[in-house]
């Protein structure tokens, strides 16, 4: 297979494990051991990797790839990202309210009135919950929470997500902009000395 048409990141190779060519792999599949269910994995430089053996460790899976037989070869793979083509992901297993994060990228982000806030340019998880990156023309990229409060609807057919801009943190709440909404503890705090 040549270049992937719609690459989906499935895993990142980490450090070598032992002396026989095994590597520690961070799998991005729901079940880390399901990584081998998707067939051959591809690096962006054109290399193809076949999983021969895999076992689970604490936070990663330990993988042995065909042709990687010693520690030196395994160490040379550190940091390599592995992909499959989007067409290799099984759509028939998804429920109505499930989707692949890769399918969100490129969707328009609009509010219930149809006002555009840009498009989804990435999905991130830094450990405290998923975030969507929204990029708009002339705007800096913004991260919004990927929660039911912030993302009201996902319509893959229409190519959009409907967001609540206030819950997403894209607009200020009335309390943030109305000086009369300040509480008693806010009064008199000018930051200077009397």
N, C-alpha and C positions, 0 to 999 in steps of 0.2 A: 504494500500500500504506500502511496506517495504521501504528499502533504495532507494533513487532516483538514477537511472543509469547515467543520464547526467543532473545534477541539474543546473538550470538557476536562478540566483538571481533576484527576482521580486520586493522585498521591504525590508525595514528595519523599525522595530517598534521603535518609539521614546517614549516620555514621555506620561504619563497618561493624559487624558483630562476629567475633571469633576469627578463625584463621581460614575457613573454607569458602569464603566469598559471600557469606550471608550479610544482609544489610538490614538496618532498622528503617522501617517505612511508616510514614504518617499517612494513613488511608483516610480519604474523605467520604467513604461510603458509610451508610447508616450502620451496617454490620461490617467492621473492618476486615473480617475474613471473606467477605463477599467480593473483595477486590479481584480475585481470580475468576469470578463469574463473567467478567466482561471481555474475556479474550486477551489478545496481545495488547500491551500498553506501549505508547509511543512517546518518544522524546521529541522536542521541537527541532532537534538537529537531524531527524530522520531515523535514528536508531529505534529498533523494535525490541521489546522485552517480553519474554515468556516466563511466567511464574512456574517453577518446578515444585517448590515446597513453600509452605507458609504456616506460621504458628503465631498465636497471640502472645504478646508481652503486656506489661502494665498499660502503657499509653500508646503503643505502636504495635505493628506486626513485624515479625522477623521473616524476611523473604530470601529465598534462593532463586536467582534468575539463571536461565540457560546461558552458558558461556562465561559466567562470572564464577571463577573457581578458586580464587585466592584473595587474601586480604588486600593486596595492592589493587587489584581490579575493582574490589568492592569500595575501597576508599576513593577511587577515581569517580565514583557515581554520587558522592556526597553533594546534596543540594539540587540534584536533578529532578525536574518535575515530569510527571508521567500523565499522559492524556489518553482519552479514547475519543472517537467521533461521536457527536450527539446522536446520530442514527443508531448507535449500539446500545442506547439506554432504552429499557423496556417501558413503553408508555402504557401498555395494557394493565400493568400492575398498580397504576396510580388510581387513587380514589378521586372523587369529584373535587375535593378541596385540597388535593395534593398536586405538587408540581416540582420540577427541578429548578434550582436556583438559577441555573444558566438560562432558563426560559424567561426569567424576569428581566435580564439585561436587554436594554433597548426599548422597554415598555415606556410609554408616556406616563408621567405622573400628573394627574389633574385632580382638582377638588370637585365637590358635588355640583358646582356651578359650571364646570368645564374649564376653569382657569388653569393654565399650564404652569407647572413648576419645573419643567425639564424632563429628562428621561433617566431611567435607572441605568447607571453605568457600572454598578458592582454590588455584590452582596458580601458582607464581612461579618465575622464572628470573632471578637476579641476576648471572649470569655464571659461577658455579661449579657449576652443575648444578641440576636442577629440585628444587623443594621443594613439599610439600603443606602447606597450613595446615589444622590440625585445631582445631575449636571444640567444646567440650563444655559442658553446663549447669554454671554456677558455676565454670568454668575460663577462664583467659585463653587466647586463641588461641596455638597452638604450631606451629612449623614443624618438619617432619620431612623427611629426605632421601627423594626419590622414586627409590629404588634397589631392586635385587632383594633386597638383604639386609634392608631395612626394610619393603618392601611385598612380601609373599609371594604375594598373589593379588588379582586384580581381578575381581569378579563383578558385572557390570553388571546381569544378570538379577535377582540377589538384592538388588541395591542396596547392596553393601558392598565394602570392601577388607579383606583380612586383613593385619595388620601384626605385625612382631616388635617389641614395645615396647622391648626392650633395644637392638636395632640402630637403632631410630628415636630413641633418646635420651629416651624417655618415662619409663623407670625406671632406677634406678642399677644398675650392675654390682655383683656381690658385692665386688669389689676396692674400690669406692667407699664401701661401707658397713661393711666388716669391718676394724677397727683392726689385727688380726693380719696382714692382707694388706699392710701398709705395708712398703716396702722399707727397706734399711739407710740409704739416703740421706734417707729421710723422718724417721728417728729424731732426736730432739733438736732439731728445728726448731720452736721455740716462738714464734719471732718476736721474743723479747726478748733482752736481754743477760744473760750469766752473771755 
